[in-house]
Amino acid sequence: MTTTSTALSPDARREALRRLASEEMDVLVIGGGVVGTGAALDAVTRGLKVGLVEARDYAAGTSSRSSKLFHGGLRYLEQFNFSLVFEALKERSLVLNDLCPHLARPVPFLYPLLKVIDRPYAGLGIGVYDVMGAGRGVPSHHRHLGKKKTLEAFPSGKRSALRGAIKFYEGQVDDARHTMMIARTAAAYGALCVNSTRVTGFLRDGDRVIGVVATDLETGESFEIAAKHVINAAGVWTDEIQEMLGGRGQFQVRASKGVHLVVPRNRINAAAGIITRTSKSLLFVIPWGSHWIIGTTDTDWKLDLAHPAASKSDIDYILTEVNRLLQDPLDHEDVVGVYAGLRPLLYGESDSTSTLSREHAVSSPVRGLTVIAGGKYTTYRVMAKDAVDSAVHGLERRVPECVTEKIPLLGAEGYYGLWNSRELAAQRAGMRVGRMEHLLGRYGSLVHEVLALIDERPELGQPLETAPAYLKAEAVYAASHEGAQHLDDILTRRIRVSIELDDRGEAAASEVAALVAPILGWDEQHVADEIEHYRKRVAAERESQMQPDDETADAARLGAPDVRVPVA
């Protein structure tokens, strides 16, 4: 079939809402994170009539706040969970090679050796990990480095602490763009995908679920969506959705908070990322363009699920741990961005979230409803497959098997050829090669659509004055093609200035709002409201990050109201 790439335009959203309210779906997915969008893509490419509703924005929760890695998980190897590691390494290969090479790429990492015992112990583990992932999308096998070679690759390393390192590769992805692109691909195959649409109840026929009641948060209008089967892929909101049915399901989800810091690239001199162990979790120092992402924490969270807050204690912990490896320590002044996300872990007996299950589970607590929970970002496609496999059992028709292993995301087709000819493409577009590489790494073969906007309006080919790493056309494209409804969606998830700039994107708010207002139908008052909301959000986040603990940080973060219309 021929897919269309403009499926998340404002007009397409309005049409999808109209059809959701008037047609019966075979499968309706609740949740626009990576698993929910993955389930929508899986179901629609099996020939099913599919809808997807997301209360906020695609990837607005956990799926935009990860460590941004496709990896097998060294910690799971330590737990002898070989099946999860092998499954994740297979998925890493698919993503890097076939499904979205324009959005994911291999990145070298060093595992520092700090004790005599580390080389045989870590070497064996990473060696097994390497063998399990052999040929799975990364440039080479692991290598042992002595102290001299380690310091050459990691000049900022603390000389008194490092004995050597092991070099190996993982996959990296911009999680928010990847999740959004899965939704776009699902919509291109015919799925009706809408964000800013919250489920407020279930439709029942006796003991069977036959659809949902939903509210369009952009207008406040409520409507019903009929569906033969509903998949709850709401992540940390799983239990909340289950309670709409009058009780808990067959398993419970517990939220674990993971905090990450963003610092300028020039503050750490290293030719590779760093992965090491702490007493509580793994510590990552991950290259991210002109920055490093450093994380993470792993602590229980029982407060607001929509806006998890990073406290000063979280930031202090990460800085303390990373400074054990650095000759020139980082401090709070070096941190330009902070983000906190919640992992949906299957409920366990332990008080420590680091021991809860990262594996996923599927259940059907009532007829007509499937629940998928747990898991990890890397294995989203497997989770989606399992959820749809469960859902189709009740459809009373023959449904084809999963084919998403063979379905590249939009932008992947033709990417390798475009990358090889990027110098010629840059010359034709009148831009630097580095700028073309940036665009190809965000849009792949859809770069032609971005360049078409510039052809129509040449001024869009200029960088944003307040965020020069991005073109004005990219902000416009986020609203016209990528489903963004609000300024927050653009500055936080379509472009990442909320974590990449010292001012968290405050200065960019006015410039971007003016660019997207005609596309999204904003008048002057709406523009002012969007800017004011974004600034309040930044102020609330900054305030929360100065608080000593979760409770005070949560209270500070909730000082900024949500931009979407609340449901009464």
DONUFI-932949 format. One line per field, with one value per residue (C-alpha): x, y, z; residue in three letters; residue number from 1. Coordinates in steps of 0.02 Angstrom, whole numbers, plus 50000, padded with zeros to 5 digits. Example, Ala and Ser with C-alpha at 12.3 -4.5 7.8 and 13.67 -1.06 7.14 Angstrom:
BEGIN
px: (50615;50684);
py: (49775;49947);
pz: (50390;50357);
rest: (ALA;SER);
nr: (1;2);
***
This chain:
BEGIN
px: (50000;50052;50072;50049;50165;50053;49940;49968;49916;49785;49655;49695;49667;49496;49449;49513;49407;49253;49279;49318;49151;49053;49135;49171;49353;49419;49551;49561;49727;49734;49903;50020;50185;50302;50203;50035;50093;50183;50021;49926;50056;50054;49865;49839;49972;49875;49727;49627;49530;49626;49607;49729;49693;49824;49776;49922;50051;50137;50278;50230;50259;50391;50431;50512;50607;50714;50902;50875;50963;50918;51015;51009;51030;51188;51094;50981;51133;51190;51019;51045;50894;50971;50806;50768;50945;50940;50768;50825;50984;50880;50768;50921;50981;50812;50802;50980;50980;50803;50661;50729;50914;50878;50827;50944;51131;51269;51367;51531;51537;51672;51644;51778;51877;51904;51958;52073;51925;51830;51925;51887;51714;51654;51753;51662;51492;51519;51599;51442;51336;51441;51426;51237;51229;51355;51313;51171;51192;51347;51516;51630;51653;51706;51889;51990;52087;52233;52247;52342;52217;52072;52136;52165;51982;51925;52043;51924;51935;52004;52179;52189;52028;52041;52134;52070;51906;51808;51743;51582;51431;51248;51110;51046;50880;50785;50645;50512;50539;50545;50379;50297;50361;50285;50118;50143;50181;50027;49921;49996;49935;49761;49757;49655;49779;49732;49824;49747;49606;49576;49479;49357;49259;49220;49067;49000;48881;48855;49028;49108;49200;49134;49222;49264;49202;49331;49352;49441;49546;49565;49378;49311;49188;49151;49105;49097;49213;49145;49274;49271;49426;49519;49705;49759;49940;49940;50106;50113;49928;49879;49804;49711;49629;49588;49499;49374;49313;49283;49442;49620;49674;49774;49936;49985;50109;50229;50313;50501;50574;50726;50811;50936;51046;51104;51274;51373;51485;51640;51625;51676;51816;51780;51773;51640;51497;51521;51423;51465;51384;51334;51274;51093;51087;51183;51258;51260;51355;51280;51334;51188;51239;51326;51283;51299;51150;51195;51084;50997;50907;50790;50673;50493;50370;50192;50151;50090;50110;50097;50237;50365;50484;50672;50727;50893;50929;50913;51029;51155;51155;51193;51328;51410;51413;51479;51611;51689;51750;51796;51959;51867;51705;51536;51426;51249;51306;51356;51181;51081;50938;50851;50712;50624;50526;50430;50463;50308;50370;50268;50227;50341;50371;50532;50540;50675;50614;50780;50729;50556;50525;50574;50486;50311;50147;49984;49814;49630;49539;49370;49310;49350;49499;49685;49810;49996;50118;50298;50439;50572;50584;50699;50571;50420;50388;50380;50264;50151;50147;50099;49960;49886;49904;49797;49671;49638;49585;49416;49384;49304;49396;49561;49693;49867;50023;50128;50233;50310;50481;50469;50386;50512;50455;50421;50586;50684;50655;50794;50888;51054;51062;51020;51153;51284;51236;51215;51351;51261;51095;51170;51237;51067;50982;51112;51158;51307;51335;51322;51148;51094;51161;51059;50901;50931;50955;50785;50679;50768;50693;50553;50683;50610;50451;50550;50648;50484;50426;50587;50561;50388;50449;50638;50643;50605;50777;50854;50899;50788;50867;50843;50888;51007;51032;50859;50785;50625;50555;50572;50456;50329;50343;50310;50139;50095;50156;50200;50043;50103;49956;50046;50207;50260;50243;50361;50495;50500;50474;50485;50640;50729;50771;50687;50836;50972;50973;51019;50853;50757;50685;50602;50671;50619;50438;50388;50479;50408;50232;50229;50285;50155;50005;49935;49946;49863;49735;49795;49741;49845;49770;49802;49982;50004;49926;50040;50196;50140;50103;50273;50362;50264;50311;50496;50486;50397;50526;50670;50587;50557;50740;50790;50681;50757;50641;50504;50358;50417;50478;50308;50217;50328;50308;50118;50125;50112;49941;49929;49904;49767;49586;49553;49414;49283);
py: (50000;50181;50276;50463;50557;50704;50597;50697;50865;50971;50928;50743;50752;50831;50697;50558;50625;50628;50450;50386;50455;50380;50214;50054;50008;49831;49885;50045;50081;50190;50274;50363;50306;50190;50033;50109;50180;50015;49920;50035;50005;49818;49805;49915;49820;49660;49734;49791;49952;50042;50195;50269;50400;50490;50608;50727;50715;50570;50514;50649;50529;50394;50379;50551;50539;50384;50363;50367;50201;50040;49917;49739;49787;49735;49731;49594;49491;49504;49435;49290;49348;49291;49284;49469;49519;49418;49485;49664;49640;49574;49727;49840;49764;49786;49969;50013;49920;49910;49997;50172;50195;50382;50398;50273;50252;50149;50241;50184;50167;50137;50031;50099;49974;50042;49885;49739;49620;49726;49667;49481;49510;49648;49577;49411;49494;49613;49472;49366;49518;49549;49368;49371;49529;49473;49548;49647;49817;49886;49922;49804;49685;49741;49785;49789;49950;49980;50136;50235;50198;50230;50404;50440;50401;50483;50627;50695;50531;50534;50467;50402;50301;50223;50059;50034;50009;49898;49978;49917;49986;50022;50100;50276;50354;50517;50431;50566;50581;50392;50368;50508;50430;50262;50353;50439;50273;50192;50338;50324;50144;50199;50204;50348;50427;50576;50659;50778;50652;50575;50417;50453;50290;50125;50070;49902;49770;49658;49598;49648;49810;49878;50046;50202;50375;50506;50695;50802;50911;51045;51079;50997;50894;50716;50573;50383;50269;50096;49957;49769;49765;49894;49886;49979;50033;50177;50138;50211;50258;50074;50057;50222;50161;49994;50083;50151;49972;49964;49883;49829;49707;49547;49642;49813;49941;50036;50196;50213;50387;50406;50576;50634;50789;50875;50964;51045;50928;51032;50996;50815;50771;50596;50507;50385;50375;50300;50162;50110;50038;50133;50060;50089;50077;50101;50270;50327;50472;50477;50586;50691;50809;50957;50892;50744;50660;50594;50477;50394;50370;50227;50275;50242;50380;50394;50574;50661;50545;50675;50788;50692;50813;50802;50864;50939;50772;50682;50805;50796;50605;50602;50735;50642;50478;50549;50652;50491;50468;50647;50739;50906;50885;50949;51059;51129;51275;51154;51081;51159;51034;50911;50787;50655;50506;50362;50180;50069;49919;49765;49766;49659;49617;49715;49893;49933;49975;49919;49739;49749;49668;49756;49616;49645;49557;49546;49508;49517;49560;49571;49521;49650;49724;49684;49763;49774;49838;49833;49808;49926;50047;49934;49792;49900;49806;49637;49709;49781;49613;49520;49645;49633;49442;49442;49564;49471;49311;49389;49461;49303;49320;49264;49397;49389;49372;49520;49596;49748;49667;49708;49879;50023;50185;50335;50414;50251;50206;50280;50347;50261;50330;50504;50494;50443;50589;50716;50831;50847;50871;51008;51098;51090;51157;51292;51237;51168;50979;50977;51052;50922;50784;50856;50854;50678;50616;50685;50659;50532;50530;50645;50783;50826;50885;51001;51067;51094;51211;51309;51316;51392;51512;51538;51626;51458;51400;51514;51449;51497;51655;51590;51407;51406;51217;51205;51284;51385;51257;51122;51215;51240;51058;51001;51084;51046;50865;50795;50816;50952;51043;51158;51254;51130;50987;51074;51141;50984;50839;50889;50994;50971;51149;51125;51020;51084;51271;51362;51455;51291;51365;51518;51638;51521;51517;51683;51650;51475;51526;51660;51533;51399;51511;51516;51326;51289;51429;51532;51712;51840;51792;51607;51644;51744;51604;51472;51576;51613;51430;51376;51505;51451;51272;51315;51417;51275;51148;51259;51284;51097;51061;51169;51072;50945;50796;50721;50795;50975;50956;50886;51030;51157;51074;51073;51262;51268;51212;51091;51174;51052;51078;50986;50859;50897);
pz: (50000;49980;50142;50164;50277;50325;50434;50595;50522;50613;50480;50496;50685;50662;50535;50649;50793;50680;50625;50800;50857;50713;50667;50764;50785;50784;50911;51012;51100;51255;51272;51151;51224;51133;51176;51132;50966;50933;50965;50846;50710;50743;50735;50582;50483;50518;50424;50575;50595;50732;50840;50966;51099;51203;51345;51321;51182;51097;51214;51341;51486;51507;51322;51308;51473;51455;51442;51253;51225;51137;51242;51304;51485;51575;51740;51672;51625;51807;51855;51732;51633;51469;51375;51408;51358;51197;51153;51183;51079;50935;50944;50951;50788;50703;50752;50703;50537;50469;50561;50590;50549;50527;50710;50795;50786;50870;51005;51086;51275;51403;51558;51678;51781;51957;52053;52014;52013;51886;51732;51745;51818;51701;51556;51569;51581;51437;51337;51357;51316;51161;51102;51127;51023;50892;50724;50797;50721;50806;50722;50818;50964;51137;51173;51333;51360;51479;51585;51453;51313;51431;51474;51290;51258;51420;51459;51591;51687;51864;51845;52023;52002;51829;51801;51625;51533;51418;51259;51180;51085;51118;51014;51041;50992;51016;51110;51088;50900;50882;50973;50874;50712;50759;50779;50611;50529;50607;50547;50374;50365;50417;50607;50680;50802;50911;51053;51183;51201;51372;51413;51555;51561;51479;51380;51439;51373;51522;51574;51409;51365;51199;51193;51292;51334;51286;51294;51168;51283;51149;51145;51303;51200;51257;51142;51135;51037;50996;50985;50975;51086;51191;51234;51391;51358;51480;51565;51740;51722;51700;51873;51855;51694;51776;51918;51792;51779;51966;52029;52000;51867;51877;51911;51976;51912;52021;51964;51979;51952;51843;51837;51705;51695;51536;51533;51391;51292;51331;51518;51493;51374;51312;51145;51207;51329;51502;51587;51765;51920;52076;52240;52184;51995;51834;51792;51611;51533;51359;51212;51150;51011;51092;51266;51382;51466;51639;51740;51816;51981;52024;52166;52212;52160;52227;52184;52025;51876;51738;51800;51902;51984;52006;52177;52231;52315;52148;52063;52206;52196;52010;52024;52169;52072;51909;52000;52065;51886;51840;51867;51856;51953;51891;51998;51988;51881;51743;51727;51585;51583;51698;51661;51763;51699;51776;51733;51742;51842;51880;52065;52172;52354;52372;52436;52309;52135;52062;52101;52022;51854;51692;51599;51535;51566;51470;51545;51501;51663;51574;51402;51271;51364;51358;51477;51438;51569;51626;51501;51437;51293;51191;51184;51141;50978;51066;51198;51064;50973;51131;51169;50995;50995;51153;51081;50918;51008;51042;50869;50797;50632;50563;50589;50510;50617;50670;50529;50616;50606;50421;50431;50423;50504;50394;50345;50343;50161;50056;50208;50172;49995;50056;50191;50063;49951;50092;50023;49858;49947;50054;49900;49815;49972;49998;50173;50266;50265;50454;50443;50316;50428;50571;50465;50400;50579;50627;50471;50362;50188;50248;50241;50071;50158;50270;50121;50028;50166;50142;49954;49984;50119;50108;50277;50358;50304;50435;50608;50754;50825;51002;50967;50817;50819;50739;50583;50586;50465;50598;50716;50577;50524;50704;50697;50516;50505;50677;50781;50900;50981;51103;51124;51258;51133;51013;51131;51238;51119;50934;50962;51129;51181;51351;51403;51287;51324;51484;51485;51454;51294;51371;51241;51100;51160;51080;50918;50895;50947;50811;50681;50722;50766;50587;50572;50739;50725;50873;50894;50990;51158;51128;51081;51241;51344;51268;51304;51481;51514;51451;51558;51712;51676;51665;51826;51917;51860;51915;52084;52105;52071;52219;52341;52461;52432;52323;52420;52413;52233;52180;52264;52175;52005;52021;52036;51846;51780;51634;51467;51415;51465;51629;51633;51765);
rest: (MET;THR;THR;THR;SER;THR;ALA;LEU;SER;PRO;ASP;ALA;ARG;ARG;GLU;ALA;LEU;ARG;ARG;LEU;ALA;SER;GLU;GLU;MET;ASP;VAL;LEU;VAL;ILE;GLY;GLY;GLY;VAL;VAL;GLY;THR;GLY;ALA;ALA;LEU;ASP;ALA;VAL;THR;ARG;GLY;LEU;LYS;VAL;GLY;LEU;VAL;GLU;ALA;ARG;ASP;TYR;ALA;ALA;GLY;THR;SER;SER;ARG;SER;SER;LYS;LEU;PHE;HIS;GLY;GLY;LEU;ARG;TYR;LEU;GLU;GLN;PHE;ASN;PHE;SER;LEU;VAL;PHE;GLU;ALA;LEU;LYS;GLU;ARG;SER;LEU;VAL;LEU;ASN;ASP;LEU;CYS;PRO;HIS;LEU;ALA;ARG;PRO;VAL;PRO;PHE;LEU;TYR;PRO;LEU;LEU;LYS;VAL;ILE;ASP;ARG;PRO;TYR;ALA;GLY;LEU;GLY;ILE;GLY;VAL;TYR;ASP;VAL;MET;GLY;ALA;GLY;ARG;GLY;VAL;PRO;SER;HIS;HIS;ARG;HIS;LEU;GLY;LYS;LYS;LYS;THR;LEU;GLU;ALA;PHE;PRO;SER;GLY;LYS;ARG;SER;ALA;LEU;ARG;GLY;ALA;ILE;LYS;PHE;TYR;GLU;GLY;GLN;VAL;ASP;ASP;ALA;ARG;HIS;THR;MET;MET;ILE;ALA;ARG;THR;ALA;ALA;ALA;TYR;GLY;ALA;LEU;CYS;VAL;ASN;SER;THR;ARG;VAL;THR;GLY;PHE;LEU;ARG;ASP;GLY;ASP;ARG;VAL;ILE;GLY;VAL;VAL;ALA;THR;ASP;LEU;GLU;THR;GLY;GLU;SER;PHE;GLU;ILE;ALA;ALA;LYS;HIS;VAL;ILE;ASN;ALA;ALA;GLY;VAL;TRP;THR;ASP;GLU;ILE;GLN;GLU;MET;LEU;GLY;GLY;ARG;GLY;GLN;PHE;GLN;VAL;ARG;ALA;SER;LYS;GLY;VAL;HIS;LEU;VAL;VAL;PRO;ARG;ASN;ARG;ILE;ASN;ALA;ALA;ALA;GLY;ILE;ILE;THR;ARG;THR;SER;LYS;SER;LEU;LEU;PHE;VAL;ILE;PRO;TRP;GLY;SER;HIS;TRP;ILE;ILE;GLY;THR;THR;ASP;THR;ASP;TRP;LYS;LEU;ASP;LEU;ALA;HIS;PRO;ALA;ALA;SER;LYS;SER;ASP;ILE;ASP;TYR;ILE;LEU;THR;GLU;VAL;ASN;ARG;LEU;LEU;GLN;ASP;PRO;LEU;ASP;HIS;GLU;ASP;VAL;VAL;GLY;VAL;TYR;ALA;GLY;LEU;ARG;PRO;LEU;LEU;TYR;GLY;GLU;SER;ASP;SER;THR;SER;THR;LEU;SER;ARG;GLU;HIS;ALA;VAL;SER;SER;PRO;VAL;ARG;GLY;LEU;THR;VAL;ILE;ALA;GLY;GLY;LYS;TYR;THR;THR;TYR;ARG;VAL;MET;ALA;LYS;ASP;ALA;VAL;ASP;SER;ALA;VAL;HIS;GLY;LEU;GLU;ARG;ARG;VAL;PRO;GLU;CYS;VAL;THR;GLU;LYS;ILE;PRO;LEU;LEU;GLY;ALA;GLU;GLY;TYR;TYR;GLY;LEU;TRP;ASN;SER;ARG;GLU;LEU;ALA;ALA;GLN;ARG;ALA;GLY;MET;ARG;VAL;GLY;ARG;MET;GLU;HIS;LEU;LEU;GLY;ARG;TYR;GLY;SER;LEU;VAL;HIS;GLU;VAL;LEU;ALA;LEU;ILE;ASP;GLU;ARG;PRO;GLU;LEU;GLY;GLN;PRO;LEU;GLU;THR;ALA;PRO;ALA;TYR;LEU;LYS;ALA;GLU;ALA;VAL;TYR;ALA;ALA;SER;HIS;GLU;GLY;ALA;GLN;HIS;LEU;ASP;ASP;ILE;LEU;THR;ARG;ARG;ILE;ARG;VAL;SER;ILE;GLU;LEU;ASP;ASP;ARG;GLY;GLU;ALA;ALA;ALA;SER;GLU;VAL;ALA;ALA;LEU;VAL;ALA;PRO;ILE;LEU;GLY;TRP;ASP;GLU;GLN;HIS;VAL;ALA;ASP;GLU;ILE;GLU;HIS;TYR;ARG;LYS;ARG;VAL;ALA;ALA;GLU;ARG;GLU;SER;GLN;MET;GLN;PRO;ASP;ASP;GLU;THR;ALA;ASP;ALA;ALA;ARG;LEU;GLY;ALA;PRO;ASP;VAL;ARG;VAL;PRO;VAL;ALA);
nr: (1;2;3;4;5;6;7;8;9;10;11;12;13;14;15;16;17;18;19;20;21;22;23;24;25;26;27;28;29;30;31;32;33;34;35;36;37;38;39;40;41;42;43;44;45;46;47;48;49;50;51;52;53;54;55;56;57;58;59;60;61;62;63;64;65;66;67;68;69;70;71;72;73;74;75;76;77;78;79;80;81;82;83;84;85;86;87;88;89;90;91;92;93;94;95;96;97;98;99;100;101;102;103;104;105;106;107;108;109;110;111;112;113;114;115;116;117;118;119;120;121;122;123;124;125;126;127;128;129;130;131;132;133;134;135;136;137;138;139;140;141;142;143;144;145;146;147;148;149;150;151;152;153;154;155;156;157;158;159;160;161;162;163;164;165;166;167;168;169;170;171;172;173;174;175;176;177;178;179;180;181;182;183;184;185;186;187;188;189;190;191;192;193;194;195;196;197;198;199;200;201;202;203;204;205;206;207;208;209;210;211;212;213;214;215;216;217;218;219;220;221;222;223;224;225;226;227;228;229;230;231;232;233;234;235;236;237;238;239;240;241;242;243;244;245;246;247;248;249;250;251;252;253;254;255;256;257;258;259;260;261;262;263;264;265;266;267;268;269;270;271;272;273;274;275;276;277;278;279;280;281;282;283;284;285;286;287;288;289;290;291;292;293;294;295;296;297;298;299;300;301;302;303;304;305;306;307;308;309;310;311;312;313;314;315;316;317;318;319;320;321;322;323;324;325;326;327;328;329;330;331;332;333;334;335;336;337;338;339;340;341;342;343;344;345;346;347;348;349;350;351;352;353;354;355;356;357;358;359;360;361;362;363;364;365;366;367;368;369;370;371;372;373;374;375;376;377;378;379;380;381;382;383;384;385;386;387;388;389;390;391;392;393;394;395;396;397;398;399;400;401;402;403;404;405;406;407;408;409;410;411;412;413;414;415;416;417;418;419;420;421;422;423;424;425;426;427;428;429;430;431;432;433;434;435;436;437;438;439;440;441;442;443;444;445;446;447;448;449;450;451;452;453;454;455;456;457;458;459;460;461;462;463;464;465;466;467;468;469;470;471;472;473;474;475;476;477;478;479;480;481;482;483;484;485;486;487;488;489;490;491;492;493;494;495;496;497;498;499;500;501;502;503;504;505;506;507;508;509;510;511;512;513;514;515;516;517;518;519;520;521;522;523;524;525;526;527;528;529;530;531;532;533;534;535;536;537;538;539;540;541;542;543;544;545;546;547;548;549;550;551;552;553;554;555;556;557;558;559;560;561;562;563;564;565;566;567;568);
***
